[in-house]
Amino acid sequence: MITGIEPFNALPSSIVANDSFYSDSDLWKDPVINGTTFTRSAGWMVAAHGVGGGTGISYLQANQRFGTQMSFEVIMSLYAFDPASNNQISGIRLWVDDDNWFVLGAEINAGNQSAAMLRYKIAGAESVVHFPVNGADATRSNLDACRRHFRIDVLNDHLVIYVNSVKRFDLKANAVPLLNYYFELIAGTTDDTKAFQAHFRDAVYRNHITTPEVYPSKIGGSITLSDTTPSELIFTDEISGNLFELVLRADLDEAYINQAWVLDSPATYDDITSECNDLTTGMAVLLPAVPAADDAVILGASEKFDHVDVYMDGGVSNIDNEFNVLYWNGASWAALAVTDGTNGGVAGRTFYENGRITFAPPANWTAISVNGVSCYYISIHVVTAGSSVPVATHIQLGLVSHSGFDHAAAFLSTLEVKMFKGFTGIGYTRFYMDAMSYRQCVGERNVEINGWRCDGDAKITFQLSETPTKPVVIPYYVFTRRL
């Protein structure tokens, strides 16, 4: 046990205690378990509640009481919960007695959900203050994987509340003396049919008050675009103060081909996988130098796909070869019904122009080894040979299991990402260069916004140029840092 803090001494001897949870520490008493267990694990304290684990708030209490000038803080690097859960809480608590306590952390209940909330009771009267870090923090699905830095400073009869190093609230405890209280990590629920887990990292208490260090707030989630309506991410100045910089990355799920062959019938294979995946050279030669019946372009992936995107600009069009499309049904190559957007309106003239070849994956479609490589293949097969040798710039496959932009968006449609800054009395305004355009099928980039300087509120919008055949899901990760 660390000693030196005297609860009734307004200026106790200097002390800083830190627990990063990599090894056992004498900073804590044995936890009080009411359904939620506390376990050290690889640098954090895991608070875990399993189904049927009981109800109530469990807590890990400091090994001593504290006095009138103190600072308490912890990082919560994860708060994962069952989406249908109710009445879950985790965070830090200052506990005087049953009628006087202060809890700062994430909370879910029937009426409210917040990644940062202060719930407190003074002289038996309970109150709640929400600190939304962004507008989506009131949506349960966006509370998972939240990363928050919670801090409470005690200054005589005042508590100063910080979230992500930004001062959010100053609470006067009135007649309640902030003496002889405990600091605790707490987690619990009254719903014993659901599970949740919270990770506490770097718990610190000290008896001197310092300016909070800059803390990068991490926010993660996903954007779902079902049509051409823009979707917005709002970042208020409550994230990191009035002046902050923002870093955003959004994954556009680039599509490629696992394996591509040109078959010079009957048994000569040319591997063109790298040429199909290359977005710049225009050198994916799709037939032998002298095309013949039964030659083929064979395209495959390790899982089922439902469309092939063909980009021909910079290449050579098929003028006179006629194709059909086959798949392996487990016993033989069989005809596959497709909608061919590359034929320019002439049946069988595949690879004439840019387009998408779509089909419904057959239930009996089976992986097969072609030239020693096993995949789910389709064979775009020459029925009647001509003299032209088509050359594509890029060919990619849309996997059935993927919903990312490059897999699910309409062929050659665009994703517009726009950045807006908020101004009092004016609203959000976009500056001249604060926009980026991403084109399906021909881009290898993800969305990257690095160090965007924000003065107050900011907004980023995502918008498709065409309605997709299925909803496009774009995961994003955001860091903000107070300046």
C-alpha positions in Angstrom: 0.0 0.0 0.0 1.3 3.5 -0.9 1.0 5.9 2.0 1.4 9.6 2.4 -2.1 10.9 1.7 -3.9 12.2 4.7 -7.6 12.7 4.0 -8.0 15.8 6.2 -4.8 17.5 5.2 -5.6 20.1 2.5 -2.0 19.9 1.2 -0.9 16.3 1.7 2.6 15.1 0.8 3.2 14.8 -2.9 2.2 11.5 -4.6 1.5 10.1 -8.0 0.3 6.5 -8.4 -0.1 4.8 -11.8 -1.3 1.4 -12.7 -0.9 0.2 -16.3 -2.1 -3.3 -15.3 0.9 -5.2 -16.6 1.6 -6.8 -13.2 -0.1 -7.0 -9.8 -0.2 -3.7 -7.9 -0.9 -2.9 -4.3 -3.0 0.1 -5.3 -6.3 -1.8 -5.1 -8.4 -3.7 -2.6 -9.9 -7.0 -3.6 -12.7 -6.3 -6.1 -16.3 -6.4 -5.0 -18.1 -8.7 -7.5 -21.7 -8.2 -8.4 -21.8 -10.1 -11.7 -18.9 -8.3 -13.3 -15.4 -9.6 -12.9 -12.1 -7.7 -13.0 -9.0 -9.4 -14.5 -5.6 -8.0 -15.6 -4.9 -8.8 -19.2 -2.0 -7.6 -21.3 -1.8 -4.0 -20.1 -5.5 -3.4 -19.2 -8.0 -4.3 -16.6 -10.8 -6.3 -18.1 -14.3 -5.8 -16.6 -16.3 -8.7 -18.1 -20.0 -9.6 -17.5 -21.3 -12.9 -18.9 -24.9 -14.0 -19.4 -26.4 -15.1 -16.2 -23.6 -13.5 -14.2 -25.8 -11.7 -11.7 -26.7 -8.0 -11.5 -25.4 -4.9 -9.8 -22.3 -2.7 -9.9 -19.0 -4.3 -9.3 -16.0 -2.2 -8.3 -12.3 -2.2 -7.9 -11.6 0.2 -5.0 -8.3 2.0 -4.3 -6.5 0.8 -1.2 -6.9 4.1 0.6 -9.2 7.1 1.0 -8.4 10.6 -0.4 -8.4 14.2 0.5 -9.3 17.7 -0.9 -6.9 18.2 -3.7 -6.7 15.2 -6.0 -6.8 14.2 -9.7 -8.2 10.8 -10.9 -8.1 9.5 -14.5 -8.3 6.4 -16.6 -8.4 5.5 -20.3 -11.2 3.2 -21.5 -10.0 1.6 -24.7 -13.0 -0.7 -25.2 -16.7 -0.8 -24.3 -18.3 -3.7 -26.1 -21.8 -4.8 -25.3 -24.8 -6.7 -26.6 -26.8 -4.3 -28.8 -30.1 -5.3 -27.1 -28.7 -4.7 -23.6 -30.0 -2.3 -21.0 -28.6 -0.7 -17.8 -24.9 -1.1 -18.3 -22.3 1.3 -16.9 -18.5 1.5 -16.6 -16.1 4.2 -15.7 -14.6 5.8 -12.6 -16.3 6.6 -9.4 -15.6 8.8 -6.4 -17.5 7.3 -3.5 -18.2 9.0 -0.2 -21.3 7.0 0.9 -24.6 5.7 -0.6 -26.0 9.2 -0.8 -22.9 11.0 -2.2 -21.0 9.6 -5.2 -19.9 10.6 -8.7 -19.5 8.3 -11.7 -17.9 9.4 -15.0 -18.0 6.9 -17.9 -20.0 5.1 -20.6 -23.6 4.2 -19.9 -26.5 2.4 -21.5 -30.0 2.3 -20.1 -33.5 2.3 -21.3 -33.7 6.1 -21.8 -30.1 7.2 -22.5 -27.0 5.9 -24.1 -23.7 7.8 -24.0 -20.0 7.1 -24.5 -19.4 9.8 -21.9 -21.7 10.6 -19.1 -21.6 11.9 -15.5 -24.1 10.4 -13.1 -23.9 11.7 -9.5 -25.8 11.8 -6.2 -25.4 14.7 -3.7 -27.2 14.5 -0.4 -29.5 11.8 -1.9 -30.5 13.7 -5.0 -29.4 12.0 -8.3 -28.5 13.9 -11.5 -27.2 13.0 -15.0 -25.1 15.1 -17.5 -24.3 13.8 -21.0 -21.1 14.7 -22.8 -21.6 13.4 -26.4 -18.3 13.2 -28.1 -20.1 13.2 -31.4 -23.7 13.0 -32.5 -23.5 9.2 -33.2 -22.5 8.5 -29.6 -26.1 8.4 -28.7 -26.5 5.4 -31.0 -25.7 2.1 -29.4 -23.9 0.5 -32.3 -21.4 3.4 -32.3 -20.4 2.9 -28.7 -18.5 -0.3 -29.3 -14.7 0.1 -29.4 -14.9 3.6 -28.0 -11.7 5.1 -26.6 -12.2 7.7 -23.9 -10.0 9.5 -21.4 -12.0 10.2 -18.3 -10.6 12.6 -15.6 -12.1 14.1 -12.4 -10.2 16.8 -10.5 -11.1 17.5 -6.9 -10.5 21.0 -5.7 -12.0 21.4 -2.2 -15.8 21.3 -2.8 -15.5 21.4 -6.6 -15.3 18.5 -9.1 -13.9 19.4 -12.5 -14.8 16.9 -15.2 -12.7 16.2 -18.3 -13.4 14.0 -21.3 -10.6 13.4 -23.7 -8.6 16.1 -21.9 -11.3 18.7 -22.7 -12.9 20.4 -19.6 -16.6 19.6 -19.8 -18.2 20.4 -16.4 -17.5 22.1 -13.1 -19.7 20.7 -10.3 -20.0 22.2 -6.8 -20.7 19.6 -4.2 -22.2 22.2 -1.8 -22.4 21.0 1.8 -20.8 17.6 1.1 -17.2 17.6 2.2 -15.0 16.0 -0.4 -12.9 14.2 2.3 -12.4 10.6 3.1 -13.7 9.1 -0.1 -12.6 6.3 -2.4 -11.5 6.2 -6.0 -12.9 3.2 -7.9 -13.1 1.5 -11.3 -16.7 0.4 -11.7 -18.7 -1.7 -14.2 -22.1 -3.4 -13.9 -25.5 -4.1 -15.2 -29.0 -4.9 -14.0 -29.6 -7.1 -17.2 -28.2 -10.5 -16.5 -29.3 -11.9 -19.9 -26.7 -9.8 -21.8 -22.9 -9.7 -21.8 -20.5 -6.8 -22.0 -16.8 -6.1 -21.6 -14.9 -2.9 -20.8 -11.1 -2.3 -20.8 -9.5 0.1 -18.4 -6.0 1.3 -19.1 -3.5 3.5 -17.3 -5.4 4.4 -14.1 -3.7 7.3 -12.4 -4.3 9.3 -9.2 -2.2 12.2 -7.9 -2.6 15.0 -5.3 -1.5 17.8 -7.5 -3.6 19.3 -10.3 -1.9 19.6 -13.7 -3.1 20.7 -17.2 -4.4 17.6 -19.0 -2.1 16.3 -21.7 -3.3 16.4 -25.3 -5.2 13.2 -25.9 -6.1 11.8 -29.3 -9.7 10.8 -29.3 -10.4 7.7 -31.4 -13.8 7.3 -33.0 -14.8 4.3 -35.2 -17.9 3.2 -37.0 -19.3 2.7 -40.5 -21.2 4.6 -43.1 -24.0 2.8 -45.0 -25.1 4.2 -48.3 -28.2 2.7 -49.9 -28.9 5.5 -52.5 -27.5 8.9 -53.5 -28.5 10.6 -50.2 -25.4 11.9 -48.5 -24.4 10.5 -45.1 -22.8 12.9 -42.5 -20.2 12.6 -39.8 -20.4 15.5 -37.4 -17.5 16.5 -35.2 -18.3 19.2 -32.7 -15.8 21.2 -30.8 -16.7 19.1 -27.8 -14.5 16.3 -29.2 -11.2 18.1 -28.6 -11.8 21.7 -27.8 -12.4 24.7 -30.0 -9.2 24.1 -32.0 -8.3 20.6 -33.1 -6.9 18.6 -36.0 -8.7 15.6 -37.4 -7.3 12.5 -39.1 -9.8 10.2 -40.9 -9.4 7.0 -42.8 -12.2 5.2 -44.6 -11.7 1.7 -46.2 -13.0 1.5 -49.7 -12.4 -2.3 -49.9 -10.5 -2.4 -53.2 -11.5 -5.4 -55.4 -9.0 -7.6 -57.2 -8.8 -11.0 -58.9 -7.3 -14.0 -57.0 -6.4 -15.8 -60.3 -6.8 -15.1 -64.0 -5.7 -17.3 -66.9 -5.8 -17.1 -70.7 -6.4 -20.6 -72.1 -4.9 -21.3 -75.5 -6.9 -24.4 -76.1 -6.6 -27.2 -75.3 -4.1 -27.0 -72.5 -1.8 -24.0 -72.6 -2.3 -21.5 -69.7 -1.0 -17.9 -69.5 -1.2 -16.3 -66.0 -2.5 -12.8 -66.4 -3.5 -12.2 -62.7 -1.0 -9.4 -62.1 -1.9 -7.7 -65.4 -5.6 -7.7 -64.5 -4.9 -6.3 -61.0 -2.7 -3.5 -62.4 -4.6 -0.3 -62.8 -2.2 1.5 -65.1 -0.5 -0.5 -67.8 -3.5 -1.6 -69.9 -1.6 -4.8 -70.7 -4.0 -7.7 -69.7 -4.0 -9.5 -73.0 -7.2 -11.6 -73.0 -6.7 -14.1 -75.9 -3.8 -15.8 -77.7 -2.2 -14.0 -80.7 -4.4 -16.1 -83.0 -7.8 -16.6 -81.4 -9.5 -19.9 -81.9 -12.7 -21.6 -80.7 -12.5 -23.0 -77.1 -9.8 -20.4 -76.1 -11.0 -18.7 -72.9 -10.4 -16.1 -70.2 -10.7 -17.9 -66.9 -11.3 -15.7 -63.8 -11.4 -17.0 -60.2 -11.6 -16.2 -56.6 -11.2 -18.1 -53.3 -14.9 -17.5 -52.6 -18.1 -16.9 -54.7 -18.5 -13.7 -56.6 -21.5 -12.3 -58.5 -20.0 -9.8 -61.0 -16.9 -9.0 -63.0 -15.9 -5.4 -63.6 -14.0 -4.8 -66.9 -12.2 -1.5 -67.6 -11.1 -1.2 -71.2 -10.0 2.4 -71.5 -6.4 2.4 -72.7 -6.7 -1.2 -74.0 -8.0 -2.8 -77.1 -11.7 -3.7 -77.8 -13.0 -7.1 -78.9 -14.5 -6.5 -82.3 -15.3 -9.9 -83.7 -14.9 -12.7 -81.2 -18.1 -14.2 -79.8 -18.1 -15.6 -76.2 -20.3 -17.4 -73.8 -19.8 -17.9 -70.0 -19.4 -21.2 -68.2 -19.0 -22.3 -64.6 -17.9 -25.5 -62.9 -20.9 -27.4 -61.4 -18.9 -30.1 -59.7 -18.9 -32.4 -62.7 -18.5 -30.3 -65.9 -18.4 -26.8 -67.3 -22.0 -25.6 -67.7 -23.6 -22.5 -69.2 -24.0 -19.5 -66.9 -26.7 -17.0 -67.5 -25.2 -13.5 -67.4 -26.0 -9.9 -68.0 -23.1 -8.6 -70.1 -22.5 -4.9 -69.8 -19.3 -5.1 -71.8 -20.8 -6.2 -75.2 -22.1 -2.8 -76.5 -25.5 -4.3 -77.1 -24.3 -7.1 -79.3 -24.8 -10.6 -77.7 -21.6 -12.5 -77.2 -19.3 -9.5 -78.0 -17.7 -9.6 -74.5 -14.8 -7.2 -73.8 -16.0 -4.6 -76.4 -16.2 -1.8 -73.9 -16.1 -0.9 -70.2 -18.8 -2.7 -68.3 -20.0 -5.1 -65.6 -20.8 -8.8 -66.2 -23.4 -9.8 -63.6 -24.9 -13.2 -62.7 -26.5 -15.1 -59.8 -24.0 -17.5 -58.3 -25.4 -21.0 -58.9 -26.0 -23.1 -55.8 -23.9 -26.0 -57.3 -21.0 -23.8 -58.2 -17.9 -25.7 -57.0 -14.2 -24.8 -56.7 -11.9 -26.5 -59.2 -8.2 -26.6 -59.8 -7.1 -24.9 -63.0 -3.4 -25.3 -63.9 -2.8 -26.2 -60.2 -4.7 -23.4 -58.6 -8.1 -24.1 -57.0 -10.7 -21.3 -57.1 -14.3 -20.6 -57.9 -13.9 -20.0 -61.6 -15.9 -18.7 -64.5 -14.7 -19.3 -68.1 -15.4 -16.7 -70.7 -15.2 -19.0 -73.6 -14.7 -18.3 -77.3 -17.6 -19.8 -79.3 -16.7 -18.1 -82.6 -13.2 -16.8 -83.1 -12.4 -13.5 -84.8 -9.1 -11.8 -85.5 -9.0 -9.1 -82.7 -7.1 -9.7 -79.5 -8.8 -7.7 -76.7 -6.6 -6.0 -74.1 -8.0 -4.8 -70.8 -6.6 -2.2 -68.4 -8.1 -3.7 -65.3 -10.5 -6.5 -64.4 -11.8 -7.1 -60.9 -14.3 -9.4 -59.1 -17.2 -8.4 -56.8 -17.2 -10.9 -53.9 -20.7 -11.9 -52.6 -19.6 -11.6 -49.0 -18.2 -8.0 -49.4 -20.2 -4.8 -49.1 -17.4 -2.3 -49.5 -17.5 0.6 -52.1 -15.3 -1.1 -54.7 -17.3 -4.4 -54.5 -20.9 -3.1 -54.1 -21.1 0.3 -55.7 -22.5 0.8 -59.3 -19.9 0.3 -62.0 -17.7 3.3 -62.5 -19.8 5.3 -60.1 -18.2 7.8 -57.8 -18.0 8.4 -54.1 -17.8 12.1 -53.2 -16.2 12.9 -49.8 -16.7 16.6 -48.8 -15.3 18.5 -45.8 -17.2 21.4 -44.2 -16.3 23.8 -41.4 -19.0 25.2 -39.1 -19.4 29.0 -38.5 -21.7 30.6 -36.0 -24.7 32.1 -37.7 -23.7 30.8 -41.1 -23.8 27.0 -40.7 -21.4 24.6 -42.5 -19.4 25.9 -45.4 -17.2 23.9 -47.8 -13.9 25.5 -48.9 -12.7 25.3 -52.5 -10.4 22.2 -52.3 -12.2 20.4 -49.4 -13.6 17.6 -51.5 -12.3 14.3 -52.9 -13.8 12.0 -55.5 -13.2 8.2 -55.7 -14.2 6.2 -58.7 -15.3 2.6 -58.5 -13.1 0.0 -60.2 -10.3 2.3 -61.2 -8.9 3.6 -57.8 -6.5 2.0 -55.4 -6.8 4.7 -52.8 -8.7 4.7 -49.5 -10.1 7.9 -48.1 -7.3 9.7 -46.2 -7.7 13.0 -44.4 -4.5 13.9 -42.5 -4.2 16.7 -40.0 -7.2 18.7 -41.1 -7.3 21.8 -38.9 -10.7 22.5 -37.4 -11.8 25.7 -35.8 -14.9 24.6 -33.9 -17.5 22.3 -35.5 -16.7 20.2 -38.6 -18.6 17.9 -40.9 -17.6 15.3 -43.5 -20.2 13.9 -45.9 -20.1 10.7 -48.1 -22.3 10.5 -51.2 -22.7 8.1 -54.1 -23.3 9.3 -57.6 -25.6 6.3 -58.4 -27.8 4.0 -56.4 -26.0 0.7 -55.7 -27.4 -2.8 -56.2 -26.9 -3.5 -52.5 -26.0 -1.1 -49.6 -22.4 0.1 -49.6 -20.8 -0.1 -46.2 -17.7 2.0 -45.6 -15.9 1.5 -42.2 -14.1 4.6 -40.9 -11.6 5.5 -38.2 -11.1 9.0 -36.8 -8.5 10.5 -34.5 -8.8 14.0 -33.2 -6.2 15.9 -31.3 -6.7 19.1 -29.4 -4.3 21.9 -30.5 
